[in-house]
Amino acid sequence: MTFTNILCACSHAGLVEEGRTFFNSMELVYGVLPGVNHYACMVDILGRAGLLEEAVELIEKMPMAPCASVWGALLGACTIHENVELAERACSCLLQSEPRNHGAYVLLSNLYAKAGKWDRVPGLRKLMRDVGLKKEQGCSSIEVDGIVHEFLVGDNSHPSSKKIYAKLDEIAARLETIGYVSNKSHLLQIVEEDDVKEQALLLHSEKLAIDFGLISTGQSQPIRIVKNLRGCGDCHSVAKLVSKLCDREILLRDRYRFHHFREGHYSCMDYW
C-alpha cells in the first residue's frame, strides 16, 4: 500500500523519473515484488506524461496478466493525449475483463467526440445501451448556509437563475477582455456554429456552481464545489482565471481528485 500511494503521488505530480526510481527499487532495495496495482500506477505515470509507447512496453513485459486497472490507466492516458488507435485497443482489453465497465465506454466516447470522430460515437453509445449502461449526467453542487445547491449543465431551475446567469455573462465578458478563448475540444456534442459552441461551454455545471458561489458567499469565503464526474479542461482554465479576476479561492472536488485555485494558480501546476 505504501508504494502504491507513493507511485500515485508521482503520477499526479508528473514526477516520472522519481516514479521510475521507486518502482525499480521495490524489489532490488526493499525486497517487495511489484504487484499488478504497482504496474497500473507506473502505466499511469508514463501515460500521463505522454510516454505511451513506453507504457505499452511495460504492459507487454508484465510477469502477470494485465487487469482492468492497467488497461484503464492506459485508456485514460490515451484520452488525455488523444491517441484514438491505442485507446481503442486499451478499451477493448479492458472490456474483456469488465464488460460492464461504464467508465471505459464513456472515456472512449468522449475521446471520439474530442477528436471529431462523430461517426464512431453512435455505435459505441449503442453498445452501452445494449449492455444496459447509460452515460451519467454531470452534476456540480455547492453548500451555502447549510443548504446544498445542485446544478446540471444548462440548468435554469434554481430560484436564483436570473442572478446566476447575469453573473455568468459578466464573468464571460471580463474573461474576454483578458484574452480568454474557450477550448472547444471539450465540447462533447456536435455543434457547428462557434458562438453556439462557446455558449454551450459556458453552461457547464461547475461554471454555474462557481457563479452561484460568487453571488452567494462572502469575499473572504472559499467557494467549495463537488462534481460527480471528472472536470473538463475548459472549466479548469476558467476556474483559474476567475480565482484571479475575483480574488476568490476555489476548491473543486471531482471524481478523481481535489483542485485548488487561488490567485490564478492551480495547486499542481496544471498537471492533472
Backbone as a ProteinNet text record, in pm:
[ID]
protein_1_A
[PRIMARY]
MTFTNILCACSHAGLVEEGRTFFNSMELVYGVLPGVNHYACMVDILGRAGLLEEAVELIEKMPMAPCASVWGALLGACTIHENVELAERACSCLLQSEPRNHGAYVLLSNLYAKAGKWDRVPGLRKLMRDVGLKKEQGCSSIEVDGIVHEFLVGDNSHPSSKKIYAKLDEIAARLETIGYVSNKSHLLQIVEEDDVKEQALLLHSEKLAIDFGLISTGQSQPIRIVKNLRGCGDCHSVAKLVSKLCDREILLRDRYRFHHFREGHYSCMDYW
[TERTIARY]
82.5	0	86.4	200.2	288.3	341.3	390.3	443.8	333.1	214.3	101.7	73.5	72.4	46.8	157.3	281.4	394.4	385.9	359.3	352	232.9	121.7	6.3	41.8	114	155.6	247.8	339.8	429	350.2	248	165.8	96.4	30.9	-46	41.9	168.1	259.3	350.2	338.8	421.5	566.7	593.1	729.9	766.5	798.6	823.9	950.6	1061.3	1187.7	1180.9	1119.4	1104.6	1019	913.1	828.5	905.2	985.5	1069.1	1162.8	1224.4	1320.7	1254.2	1140.3	1070.2	1026.7	972.5	924	1039.2	1151.8	1265.2	1335.1	1320	1386.9	1303.8	1179.2	1091.9	1152.3	1190.3	1245.3	1393.3	1470	1614.8	1655.2	1586.1	1625.4	1540.7	1409.7	1319.1	1266.4	1299.2	1255.4	1105.4	1042.5	897.6	872.3	809.1	776.8	663.1	680.6	571.4	449.8	334.3	210	138.4	23.4	-49	-88.3	-119.4	-155.4	-36.3	82.4	202.4	228.2	205.7	221.2	117.9	-3.3	-106.4	-65.4	-8.8	38.4	149.4	240.4	353	304.6	206.9	146.9	82.3	18.7	-44	60.8	173	281.3	332.8	362.7	416.6	312.9	190.5	85.5	51.7	35.8	4.5	112.1	238.2	349.6	362.1	273.6	275.6	367.4	423.2	513.6	432.8	345.7	250.9	319.1	417.6	487.4	558.7	621.3	689.1	589.2	471.8	367.6	322.7	307.6	267.7	375.9	501.6	612.1	611.7	583.5	578.8	467.6	351.7	239.2	276.3	342.5	378.4	482.9	558.4	662.5	616.1	490.2	441	448	490.8	500.3	365.4	261.1	126.4	33.3	-84.5	-179.8	-227.7	-228.9	-277.4	-425.1	-459.6	-600.1	-666.3	-791.6	-868.7	-805.6	-747.1	-689.6	-570.6	-495.7	-382.1	-431.6	-529.9	-584.1	-659.2	-720.2	-789.7	-693.5	-576.5	-474.8	-426.9	-407.1	-363.2	-472.9	-596.7	-708.2	-720.4	-706.8	-714.2	-605.2	-485	-373.4	-396.9	-452.4	-483.3	-587.2	-679.5	-780.7	-716.1	-623.3	-553.7	-476.2	-406.4	-318.1	-382.5	-510.4	-591.5	-531.2	-491	-441.5	-556.4	-631.3	-753.5	-724.6	-626.1	-597	-559.6	-470.4	-428.2	-540.6	-622.6	-736.4	-834.5	-856.9	-947.8	-894.6	-764.1	-703.8	-718.7	-687.3	-695.5	-838.6	-933.1	-1073.9	-1121	-1080.5	-1119.3	-1067.7	-941.4	-883	-950.7	-982.2	-1047.6	-1185.2	-1260.1	-1396.5	-1398.2	-1288	-1280.9	-1280.1	-1218.9	-1214.8	-1341.6	-1391.6	-1509.1	-1605.6	-1689.3	-1779.6	-1875.5	-1903.6	-1997.7	-1926.2	-1801.3	-1725.9	-1775.5	-1855.4	-1917.5	-1812	-1706.8	-1605.5	-1533.3	-1511.4	-1440.2	-1517.6	-1647.3	-1730.9	-1730.7	-1744	-1753.9	-1623.4	-1509.5	-1381.2	-1358.9	-1386.6	-1365.5	-1465.3	-1588.9	-1689.7	-1649.4	-1602.4	-1559.4	-1437.6	-1346.4	-1228.8	-1270.5	-1362.9	-1413.7	-1470.2	-1546.3	-1607.8	-1501.6	-1403.5	-1297.4	-1215.9	-1195.4	-1116	-1197.5	-1325.7	-1411.6	-1455.1	-1437.2	-1476.9	-1620.6	-1711.1	-1850.4	-1917.6	-1865.5	-1926.5	-1911.5	-1813.6	-1791.9	-1868.4	-1917.2	-1984.2	-2116.4	-2206.1	-2334.7	-2320.2	-2224.8	-2206.2	-2163.4	-2073.7	-2026.9	-2137.8	-2214.3	-2322.9	-2434.7	-2448.5	-2545.1	-2499.1	-2367.3	-2314.4	-2343.8	-2331.8	-2362.5	-2507.9	-2596.4	-2739.6	-2765.3	-2696.1	-2717.5	-2681.8	-2581.8	-2543	-2607.7	-2702.2	-2778.4	-2709.1	-2616.3	-2546.2	-2588.1	-2580.7	-2604.9	-2507.1	-2474.7	-2377.2	-2434.3	-2357.5	-2400.8	-2397.8	-2501.9	-2509.5	-2424.9	-2349.3	-2265.1	-2347.9	-2306.3	-2377.1	-2275.4	-2287.7	-2199.7	-2283.3	-2230	-2304.2	-2217.8	-2284.2	-2216.6	-2305.7	-2244.7	-2320.7	-2306.2	-2421.5	-2423	-2520.5	-2471.7	-2554.9	-2627.5	-2557	-2612	-2705.8	-2723.3	-2811.6	-2727.7	-2747.2	-2674	-2752.2	-2686.4	-2747.2	-2681.3	-2762.5	-2711	-2740.7	-2645.6	-2660.1	-2625.3	-2707.4	-2678.9	-2635.2	-2585.5	-2544.8	-2666.3	-2651	-2759.4	-2876.8	-2854.8	-2963.2	-3022.5	-3154.9	-3221	-3333.9	-3323.9	-3430.4	-3407.9	-3290	-3259	-3335.2	-3383.3	-3456.7	-3375.5	-3241.7	-3156.7	-3100	-3167	-3114.1	-3084.1	-3172.5	-3150.5	-3022.1	-2999.1	-2877.1	-2753.9	-2769	-2657.1	-2615.7	-2714	-2681.7	-2633.5	-2678.6	-2626.3	-2478.5	-2445	-2304.9	-2223.4	-2283.5	-2216.7	-2179.3	-2272.5	-2245.9	-2138.6	-2143.7	-2044	-1904	-1893.3	-1763	-1711.9	-1801.4	-1762.1	-1705.2	-1768.3	-1720.4	-1583.7	-1565.4	-1437	-1326.3	-1360.8	-1262.5	-1218.6	-1313.6	-1282.2	-1183	-1194.2	-1105.1	-960.7	-938.5	-800.8	-749.6	-823.6	-774.9	-814.1	-907.5	-950.6	-1024.3	-986.7	-1054.6	-1095.3	-1221.7	-1269.9	-1207.5	-1183.8	-1127.6	-1242.2	-1276.2	-1394.9	-1376.8	-1254.1	-1234	-1299.5	-1336.4	-1400.8	-1552.8	-1602.1	-1745.8	-1777.4	-1846.2	-1865.7	-2001.1	-2034.1	-2154.6	-2135.5	-2212.6	-2197.3	-2262.8	-2180.1	-2229	-2146.2	-2210.6	-2139	-2095.6	-2184.8	-2155.2	-2064.5	-1959.5	-1864.3	-1928.3	-2020.6	-2082	-2169	-2230.2	-2311.1	-2220.7	-2104.4	-2008.7	-1965.5	-1932.8	-1888.8	-1999	-2122.2	-2234.1	-2254.7	-2240	-2257.6	-2152.7	-2028.4	-1922.5	-1948.4	-2004.4	-2033.1	-2133.8	-2217.4	-2327.3	-2291.8	-2164.7	-2125	-2159.5	-2193.1	-2246.9	-2150.7	-2019	-1927.1	-1915.1	-1931.7	-1929.8	-2051.7	-2167.2	-2287.9	-2271.9	-2211.7	-2191.2	-2094.2	-1988.9	-1892.9	-1962.2	-2044.1	-2113.2	-2211.5	-2277	-2366.1	-2285.2	-2168.9	-2082.7	-2038.4	-2011.5	-1967.3	-2074.9	-2201.5	-2309.7	-2368.2	-2329.1	-2395.1	-2303.7	-2174.4	-2082.1	-1998.8	-1946	-1864.9	-1729.9	-1670.2	-1542.8	-1433.8	-1437.5	-1331.7	-1356.2	-1473.6	-1508.4	-1461.8	-1398.9	-1366.2	-1494.9	-1489.6	-1601	-1569.3	-1649.6	-1624.2	-1729.3	-1683.1	-1772.9	-1737.4	-1838.7	-1819.8	-1886.5	-1811.8	-1868	-1860.3	-1963	-1969.5	-1882.9	-1837.7	-1753.9	-1620.8	-1531.1	-1405.6	-1434.6	-1376.2	-1395.6	-1327.9	-1383.1	-1323.7	-1214.2	-1126.9	-1014.4	-1054.9	-1163.2	-1205.5	-1254.5	-1329.7	-1375.8	-1258	-1156.8	-1034.3	-967.9	-958.3	-895.5	-976.1	-1108	-1193.3	-1182.5	-1180.1	-1168.7	-1039.8	-930.6	-804.3	-816.3	-873.9	-885.1	-981.4	-1091.8	-1189.3	-1128.6	-1044.8	-981.5	-895.7	-840.4	-758.8	-844.9	-937.4	-1022.6	-1105.1	-1157.8	-1248.3	-1181.7	-1052.9	-977.3	-1049.6	-1083.6	-1153.5	-1077.8	-1082.8	-1025.3	-1133.3	-1098.7	-1195.3	-1139.9	-1219.2	-1181.9	-1285.2	-1238.7	-1327.1	-1286	-1380.8	-1356.5	-1433.6	-1361.1	-1430.4	-1415.2	-1448.2	-1449.4	-1311.6	-1205.5	-1072.4	-981.2	-1001.6	-906.9	-958.8	-883	-912.6	-836.7	-901.7	-839.3	-847.9	-735.5	-730.8	-681.4	-766.4	-733.1	-725.2	-616.6	-602.1	-509	-554.2	-475.5	-428.6	-513.7	-481.1	-388.8	-364.4	-275.7	-349.9	-296.7	-355.3	-253	-298.3	-208.7	-108.5	-142.4	-45.8	8.7	5.4	67.7	18	-112.9	-180.1	-150.7	-82.4	-58.9	-164.5	-271	-381	-441.4
-119.9	0	125.6	122.6	239.3	274.9	174.6	201.5	244.5	189.9	231.8	379.5	423.8	564.7	653.7	610.1	688.1	701.2	591.6	593.2	676.9	670	754	901.7	935.3	1074	1118.8	1033.6	1066.5	1088.6	1006.9	1018.2	1153	1192.8	1316.9	1441.6	1425.2	1539.6	1545.2	1445.8	1445	1409.3	1336.6	1300.7	1165.5	1168.4	1044.6	974.9	1047.5	984.9	933.2	1011	965.8	839.4	835	716.9	594.6	613.4	502.6	452.4	547.2	509.6	426.9	473.2	398.7	261.2	255.5	129.3	29.4	76.8	-12.7	-55.4	24.2	-8.8	-100.7	-124.5	-203.9	-340.3	-414.8	-549.1	-543.3	-459.1	-455.4	-404.2	-302.6	-238.6	-285.8	-301	-327.6	-471.9	-549.4	-688.6	-705.4	-607	-611.5	-632	-742.7	-767.3	-676.3	-602.4	-517.6	-601.9	-561.3	-629.8	-558.6	-609.2	-553.8	-407.5	-371.1	-232.1	-138.5	-187.8	-106.6	-85.5	-189.2	-175.9	-76.8	-83.6	9.4	153.6	176	310.8	356	264.2	300	329.3	254.9	283.2	421.4	454.6	585.9	697.1	676.1	774.9	801.2	693.7	707.8	766.1	715.4	760.4	906.5	952.7	1093.7	1184.9	1137.9	1217.1	1209.2	1133.6	1121.6	1013	933.1	825.3	698.1	704.5	596.1	469.4	483.3	364.9	291.1	366.9	304.6	236.5	298.1	237.4	104.3	99	-25.9	-131.9	-91.9	-186.6	-244.3	-159.9	-207.6	-310.7	-284.4	-377.7	-512.2	-506.4	-629.2	-711	-647.1	-717.1	-758.1	-729.2	-764.2	-915.1	-957	-1101.3	-1164.3	-1082.1	-1134.7	-1072.7	-1128.6	-1075.5	-936.7	-840.5	-706.7	-712.5	-643.6	-640.1	-512.7	-495.2	-381.3	-248	-240.3	-112.9	-71.5	-169.4	-140	-82.9	-150.9	-102.2	29	44.9	170.8	288.1	264.5	369.5	408.6	309	337.4	410.1	367.3	432.5	578.6	603.3	740.4	827.7	771.9	846.5	874.9	777	797	907.5	917.7	1022.8	1159.5	1170.2	1297.1	1340.2	1245.6	1278.2	1250.9	1213.6	1197.5	1098.5	983.2	874.9	775.8	793.3	716	568.5	538.8	398.9	316.8	370.2	297.1	292.5	397.5	399	287.1	262.9	155	19.7	1.1	-125.7	-141.3	-33.4	-39.4	-64.4	1.9	-14.2	-156.3	-212	-348.3	-447.7	-431.5	-521.6	-503.3	-378.3	-351.8	-416.6	-404.3	-457.4	-609.9	-672.4	-817.9	-863.4	-781.2	-813.3	-768.5	-650.8	-593.6	-540.2	-627.6	-587.2	-474.6	-457.6	-354	-234.5	-214.1	-100.8	27.5	102.1	223.5	325.4	340.1	441.5	419.8	294.1	265.7	317.1	289.4	337.8	490.3	552.4	698.5	763.1	711.5	769.6	761.5	645	630.3	714.5	719.2	801.2	948.7	995.3	1134.3	1163.8	1065.5	1084	1094.6	1008.7	1019.2	1159.1	1209.6	1340.9	1450.1	1444	1545.1	1541.9	1421.8	1407.4	1432.7	1461.9	1489.6	1366	1249.3	1124.3	1089.4	1177	1164.8	1039.6	989.2	871.9	747.1	749.2	632.6	641.7	761	780.9	704	712	641.7	491.4	429	284.8	247.3	327.9	298.9	320.8	426.1	453.3	349.3	291.9	182.6	60.6	33.6	-77.4	-57.4	66.9	97.3	64.4	103.7	75.5	-74.1	-145.9	-289.9	-366.1	-314.7	-383.2	-317.2	-228.8	-168.5	-54.4	14.4	126.3	257.1	365	497.2	595.6	699.3	797.2	877.5	885.9	960	1109.2	1178.4	1321.1	1397.1	1494.5	1573.2	1660.1	1666.7	1745.7	1808.3	1939.1	2009.4	2064.8	2053.1	2100.9	2193.1	2284.8	2378.2	2400.4	2400.8	2422.5	2567.9	2633.8	2772.3	2782.5	2827.5	2842.9	2713.2	2601.8	2473.5	2408.9	2471	2416.6	2378.9	2257.1	2209.9	2246.9	2315.3	2356.5	2276.3	2212.7	2128.9	2192	2173.5	2228.5	2123.5	2114.9	2033.8	2128.3	2073.4	2157.7	2234	2363.7	2446.7	2460.6	2435.3	2434.3	2574	2584.4	2712.4	2694	2585.1	2554	2618.9	2673.4	2731.5	2863.3	2890.4	3015.1	3141.1	3129.9	3246.2	3242.9	3172.1	3153.9	3285.7	3383.8	3512	3577.8	3576	3634.5	3553.9	3420.6	3333.5	3360.2	3368.2	3388.5	3529.9	3624.9	3761.4	3763.5	3693.7	3684.1	3607.2	3503	3424.6	3514.3	3598.3	3689.4	3791.5	3840.1	3937.7	3877.4	3755.9	3689	3658	3613.7	3582.4	3705.9	3822.6	3947.1	3985.9	3968	4001.6	3906.6	3780.5	3684.2	3718.9	3765.2	3800.5	3916.8	4011.3	4128.3	4092	3978.1	3938.5	3829.7	3809.1	3719.8	3574.6	3542.4	3402.5	3356.2	3240.6	3177.3	3037.1	3004.2	2873.8	2761.3	2649.2	2531.3	2444.2	2459.8	2393.3	2242.7	2193.4	2048.3	1976.1	2051.5	1990.5	1987.2	2027.8	2021.7	1885.6	1801.8	1662.5	1639.9	1728.1	1710.6	1783.3	1747.3	1807.9	1945.6	2049.3	2186.1	2253.5	2309.5	2365	2510.1	2596.1	2737.8	2765.9	2847.5	2876.9	2948.2	3042	3114.8	3023.1	2925.3	2829	2736.5	2701.9	2619.5	2689.7	2818.2	2893.2	2900.6	2921	2929.2	2795.9	2685.7	2552.7	2527.4	2569	2551.5	2635.5	2754.3	2841.9	2780.2	2689.8	2635.7	2507.9	2471.6	2352.8	2372.2	2261.1	2269.3	2334.6	2307	2365.6	2516.7	2567.8	2712.4	2777	2711.9	2764.7	2764.4	2657.3	2649.2	2757.2	2782	2887.1	3023.2	3052.3	3181.3	3196.2	3086.1	3092.7	3120.9	3059.1	3084.3	3229.6	3290.4	3429.8	3524.9	3495.1	3586.4	3551	3435.3	3387.4	3377.4	3395.2	3383.3	3510.4	3531.5	3649.4	3643.7	3761	3772	3687	3674	3600.1	3449.4	3405.9	3263.5	3188	3071.5	2987.8	2936	2917.6	2858	2709.5	2625.3	2480.8	2409.6	2335.3	2269.1	2121.5	2038.1	1894.9	1855.9	1784.1	1735.7	1584.2	1521.1	1375.1	1312.3	1390.8	1340.5	1415.6	1375.6	1448.9	1583.3	1690.1	1822.6	1833.8	1915.8	1931	2037.9	2035.7	2127.4	2272.6	2300.9	2439.5	2495.5	2416	2461.3	2480.5	2396.3	2407.5	2542.8	2579.6	2706.7	2825.7	2816.8	2926.2	2944	2834.5	2843.5	2914.2	2884.9	2952.3	3103.2	3140.9	3283.3	3355.7	3290.9	3351.8	3374	3281.2	3296.5	3421.8	3461.1	3582.2	3706.3	3697.9	3812.2	3857.8	3761.7	3792.3	3782.7	3750.9	3735.9	3640.9	3522.4	3422.5	3290.1	3219.2	3085.3	2985.4	2895.9	2797.5	2657	2572.9	2433	2345.4	2264	2175.7	2031.1	1950.7	1807.4	1733.6	1675.7	1596.9	1448.8	1362.6	1218.3	1165.7	1232.1	1174.4	1246.9	1379	1448.4	1585.1	1651.1	1788.4	1885.2	1996.1	2102.3	2230.4	2297	2416.3	2534	2634.4	2750.7	2875.3	2950.7	3074.5	3168.9	3294.5	3399.3	3359.3	3285.1	3246.6	3128.2	3059.5	2943	2819.3	2703.8	2575.7	2498.3	2428.7	2364.8	2267.9	2201.1	2106.2	2154.6	2285.9	2347.1	2285.2	2263.2	2216.2	2071.1	1996.6	1855.3	1774.2	1740.2	1667.6	1567.4
0	0	0	74.8	80.4	-57.4	-131.9	-264.4	-360.9	-344.9	-430.1	-409.5	-284.7	-256.2	-310.8	-296.5	-347.5	-498.9	-567.3	-713.1	-761.7	-690.2	-725.8	-713.2	-606.7	-586.9	-700.1	-740	-851.2	-980.1	-999.7	-1119.8	-1127.5	-1019.2	-1020.3	-1017.1	-977.3	-973.7	-1096.1	-1184.4	-1304.4	-1278.5	-1170.4	-1133.5	-1195.8	-1324	-1397.8	-1349.6	-1342.9	-1302.4	-1159.9	-1071	-933.6	-927.3	-1008.9	-1013.6	-1060.7	-1166.3	-1215.7	-1105.7	-1035.1	-930.9	-821.3	-773.7	-668.9	-719.4	-840.3	-896.1	-910.5	-965.7	-990	-861	-754.9	-628.6	-539.6	-576.1	-489.2	-457.2	-561.8	-539.5	-504	-576.2	-556.9	-419.1	-371	-245	-127.2	-150.3	-39.2	-36.4	-139.2	-140.9	-159.3	-224.2	-247.8	-396.9	-430.8	-571.2	-616.1	-725.8	-774.6	-811.7	-762.9	-797	-909.5	-945.3	-1059.4	-1035.8	-910.6	-882.3	-898.7	-865.4	-884.6	-1034.4	-1112.9	-1258	-1314	-1262	-1307.4	-1277.8	-1160.2	-1124.3	-1217.6	-1250.1	-1336.7	-1478.5	-1525.2	-1656.2	-1654.6	-1543.4	-1529.6	-1531.7	-1460.9	-1458.4	-1599.2	-1670.8	-1806.9	-1902	-1889.6	-1980.7	-1964.8	-1841.3	-1818	-1875.3	-1871.2	-1922.3	-2073.7	-2136.8	-2282.4	-2334.3	-2244.5	-2284.3	-2309.3	-2407.1	-2431.2	-2480.8	-2567.1	-2617.7	-2503.9	-2415.6	-2301.1	-2209	-2194.5	-2111.7	-2170.4	-2303.4	-2369.4	-2351.6	-2366.1	-2347.8	-2205.7	-2108.4	-1969.8	-1952.1	-2011.5	-2002.5	-2064.3	-2179.7	-2250.5	-2174.9	-2086.8	-2010.6	-1870.7	-1837.6	-1704.5	-1680.2	-1561.3	-1531.7	-1500.6	-1495.5	-1473.4	-1578.7	-1592.4	-1690.3	-1646.8	-1737.5	-1702.5	-1664	-1557.5	-1514.4	-1566.2	-1529.6	-1579.5	-1539.7	-1421.5	-1377.6	-1463.6	-1514.1	-1601.9	-1734.2	-1795	-1921.8	-1901.7	-1786.1	-1757.6	-1748.8	-1688.8	-1681.2	-1820.3	-1905.7	-2042.4	-2119.9	-2102.9	-2172	-2128.7	-1999.4	-1950	-2009.1	-2020.7	-2078.7	-2226.5	-2296.7	-2438.5	-2457.2	-2363.6	-2369.4	-2351.6	-2258	-2233.9	-2357	-2419.6	-2531.9	-2667.9	-2666.9	-2788.7	-2887.9	-2836	-2921.1	-2939.7	-3046.9	-3068	-3090.7	-3174.2	-3208.7	-3086.2	-3004.3	-2884.5	-2781.3	-2777.4	-2684.4	-2717.5	-2846.2	-2886.9	-2842.5	-2853.4	-2809.2	-2657.8	-2584.1	-2437.9	-2392.6	-2456.5	-2420.4	-2446.8	-2560.7	-2594.5	-2490.3	-2450.4	-2349.8	-2214.4	-2179.8	-2052.6	-2047.2	-2157.8	-2160.5	-2164	-2206.4	-2198.6	-2052.9	-1966.4	-1823.2	-1752.3	-1791.3	-1724.9	-1831.3	-1886.7	-1996.3	-1958.5	-1829.9	-1787.9	-1723.3	-1761.3	-1707.9	-1774.4	-1701.8	-1753.7	-1798	-1717.5	-1745	-1877	-1914.5	-2038.8	-2159.5	-2162.6	-2272.6	-2278.6	-2162.3	-2157.5	-2202.5	-2154.9	-2193.5	-2343.9	-2401.5	-2545.6	-2624.1	-2578.7	-2644.9	-2642.6	-2526.9	-2515.5	-2603.2	-2613.5	-2698.5	-2845.2	-2888.3	-3025.1	-3051.1	-2953.8	-2969.6	-2977.5	-2888.7	-2887.6	-3015.7	-3070.1	-3192.3	-3317.7	-3301.2	-3415.5	-3492.4	-3431.7	-3498.3	-3458.7	-3498.9	-3456.7	-3512.9	-3626	-3687.1	-3599.6	-3507	-3420.9	-3287.9	-3256	-3127.3	-3116.8	-3217.2	-3203.5	-3181.9	-3252	-3237.6	-3097.8	-3040.1	-2905.2	-2802.9	-2821.6	-2727.3	-2741.2	-2860.9	-2878.1	-2799.7	-2801.8	-2722.9	-2574.5	-2528.6	-2389.2	-2357.8	-2447.1	-2425.8	-2428.5	-2517.5	-2531.8	-2404.4	-2330.6	-2206.4	-2084.4	-2111.1	-2001.8	-1930.3	-1998.3	-1938	-2002.6	-1929.5	-1987.2	-1926.1	-2002.3	-1956.6	-1840.9	-1733.7	-1616	-1643.8	-1602.1	-1625.2	-1523.2	-1572.5	-1483.9	-1390.5	-1264.4	-1164.2	-1070.1	-1047.1	-953.4	-839.8	-718.6	-602.1	-517.7	-447.4	-358.5	-237.6	-119.6	2.7	47.8	70.2	117.6	234.6	347.2	467	504	491.1	530.8	430.9	314.5	210.4	88.8	38.3	-78.9	-205.3	-296.7	-423.5	-536.1	-618.8	-727.1	-863	-955.4	-1089.1	-1193.4	-1297.3	-1415	-1526.7	-1636	-1747.6	-1801.4	-1820.1	-1872.3	-1777.7	-1650.7	-1552.5	-1533.2	-1539.2	-1509.6	-1408.9	-1330.6	-1235	-1098.3	-1076.7	-945.9	-925.7	-805.4	-779.7	-812	-807.1	-835.7	-977.8	-1067.5	-1202.7	-1273.3	-1260.6	-1329.6	-1281.5	-1150.1	-1095.1	-1135.3	-1137.4	-1175.4	-1319.7	-1408.9	-1550	-1576.9	-1497.4	-1509.5	-1470.6	-1362.7	-1321.2	-1424.1	-1483.2	-1587.4	-1705	-1749.2	-1860.3	-1823	-1699.2	-1653.7	-1654.1	-1599.3	-1593.4	-1734.1	-1822.6	-1960.7	-2028.9	-2006.8	-2066.9	-2010.9	-1880.9	-1819	-1866.1	-1881.8	-1931.2	-2072.7	-2152.6	-2290.8	-2297.2	-2203.7	-2204.4	-2172.2	-2105.9	-2073.7	-2168.5	-2278.7	-2382.9	-2370.5	-2280.4	-2266.9	-2392.2	-2441	-2554.7	-2509.9	-2522.4	-2476.8	-2558.3	-2491.9	-2556.8	-2606.6	-2733.5	-2787.1	-2803.9	-2786.4	-2795.3	-2678.6	-2573.5	-2457.5	-2471.9	-2589.1	-2614.1	-2672.9	-2597.7	-2637	-2702.9	-2795.8	-2874.7	-3007.3	-3107.7	-3239.4	-3240.2	-3253.5	-3265.3	-3373.3	-3474.4	-3588.1	-3565.8	-3513.5	-3503.5	-3384	-3404.7	-3298.3	-3180.5	-3207.8	-3096.9	-3012.1	-3076.3	-3002.2	-2919.7	-2976.6	-2902.4	-2774.4	-2785.7	-2668.2	-2563.9	-2608.7	-2514.9	-2443.9	-2518.7	-2458.9	-2351	-2375.5	-2276	-2152	-2170.8	-2057	-1961.1	-2012.7	-1933.6	-1857.9	-1856.5	-1779.6	-1632.4	-1566.8	-1430.9	-1331.4	-1343.7	-1247.4	-1262.2	-1386.1	-1406.5	-1341.6	-1352.8	-1288.2	-1136.4	-1082.8	-938.2	-890.8	-969.2	-933.6	-930.8	-1031.5	-1036.2	-920.9	-885.2	-769.1	-642.9	-632.4	-517.9	-510.7	-626.4	-630.1	-579	-608.2	-567.3	-431.2	-375.6	-253.4	-131.9	-150	-37.8	-24.8	93.5	119.7	51.7	33.1	-37	26.6	159	228.8	233.6	189.6	196.2	72.7	90.7	-25.7	-90.7	-221.9	-295	-309.5	-243.9	-242.8	-326.8	-427.9	-522.3	-532.5	-542.7	-562.7	-694.5	-777.9	-904.5	-909.6	-966.5	-968.1	-1076.2	-1174.7	-1282.7	-1283.7	-1372.3	-1388.3	-1452.8	-1398.9	-1456.6	-1592.1	-1680.6	-1813.7	-1810.2	-1909.5	-1914.6	-1925	-1996.4	-2011.3	-1877.5	-1802.2	-1669.8	-1575.9	-1591	-1511.9	-1540.5	-1668.9	-1707	-1655.9	-1666.9	-1621.5	-1470.4	-1395.9	-1250.2	-1209.7	-1279.6	-1251.1	-1271.8	-1385	-1417.8	-1324.3	-1290.5	-1200.4	-1062	-1017.6	-886.2	-880.9	-995.9	-1002.3	-1024.6	-1120.8	-1152.6	-1033	-960.4	-849.5	-712.7	-712.6	-587.7	-492.3	-545	-465.9	-469.7	-359.7	-351.7	-391.8	-483.5	-532.8	-510.2	-446.6	-425.8	-494.9	-587.1	-662.9	-639.8	-594.8	-576.9	-684.4	-780.6	-881.7	-848.3	-943.8	-915.2	-878.7	-924.3	-909.1	-811.2	-790.6	-705	-664.4	-575.7	-535.6	-625.9	-660.1	-737.7	-654.9	-635.8	-551.8	-636.1	-653.7	-735.2	-646.8	-664.3	-588.6	-664	-679.1	-743.8	-883.7	-954.2	-1090.8	-1103.5	-993.1	-995.5	-948.7	-990.6	-954.1	-873.3	-771.7	-674.8	-736.5	-846.8	-903.1	-1037.7	-1059.1	-1177.2	-1308	-1314.6	-1436.1	-1474.5	-1388.2	-1419.1	-1346.7	-1421.6	-1358.5	-1454.2
[MASK]
++++++++++++++++++++++++++++++++++++++++++++++++++++++++++++++++++++++++++++++++++++++++++++++++++++++++++++++++++++++++++++++++++++++++++++++++++++++++++++++++++++++++++++++++++++++++++++++++++++++++++++++++++++++++++++++++++++++++++++++++++++++++++++++++++++++++++++++++

